Amino acid sequence: MTKFSTVRFNAGNDSCGNPRRVFVVFCKGEIIASYNEEYRGEKAIYNRYHRAAYCGVTIMVTPKEYKDLVSGRYWCKYLLKEGI
């Protein structure tokens, strides 16, 4: 059975109060998916990776970093920066 890990990146809320959080799922050191949390919490991950959302860690990021992660750009940059 393959094990997945999840990192939740949190950029707080925008000026309208909307959450800016994204789950990044990886397996064996490779990023395989990202899910914008919006208002769904752990339920943002709706497929076979959903169990990984309950045991992940949260890392605070800037709004720009959040936008890059949601778009799928620069994943490795942030994971290396945080030593993950």
N, C-alpha and C positions, 0 to 999 in steps of 0.2 A: 504494500500500500504506500502510495506517495504521500509525503507530508508537505504541507504548505505552511508558510509563515506570512503574517500580515503586519504591516507597519501602517499606522494611522497618522497622517500628517494633518496638523491643525493650525490654521491661520486665523483663528478667532472668527468673529462675525463681521460682515461688511457694514456699511453705514446704515443700511435698512434693517439690520438685525438678522440677515440670512447667514446660516453657518457656512464656513469655508473649510471643509474637511474632506479628505480623500483617503481611501484605503488602497494600498499598493500590496499586491499579492506576489510572492516570489517562491520559487522552488529550486533547490540546489544552486542558489546564488544567482539565478536568472529571474528577472521580473517577467511575469506572465500576464498580469492584468492590473487595471486600476479602476476604481469605482468611486464616483463622486457621492459622498454620503448624503448631501442635502438634508432633509428632515427625517430620513429613514433609519439612521443609526446603523447598527450591525446588519439590519435587513437590506442595506444597500447592496450587499453581496448576495445575489439571489440564486447562485448556482452551486456547484459542488465545493466551492471555496468558502461557503458561508460559515462553516465551523471554525475556520482559521481566524475569523474576525473577532471571536470571543477571547482569544488568548494573545492578541497582538499588543504592541507597545504604541504609545502616542509620542510624536515628536512635534514640537512647535516650529512653525516655519513662517516666513513672511508671505503676504498676499501674492507677490510675484512668484515665489517658489511654488505656492499652491496652484496658481494658474498653469505653470509649467508641468507640474505633476498631473493635473487633470487632463492636460492635452497630451500627455505621454512623452513629453520632451524632458531630457536631462535627468532621467531617473537615476542613472549611475552616479551622476555628480552629487546628488543629495545623499544617496546611500553611503558613498565613500566619505562625504563630509561628516556624517554622523558616526562613521566607524561601524556600519552594519554589514 
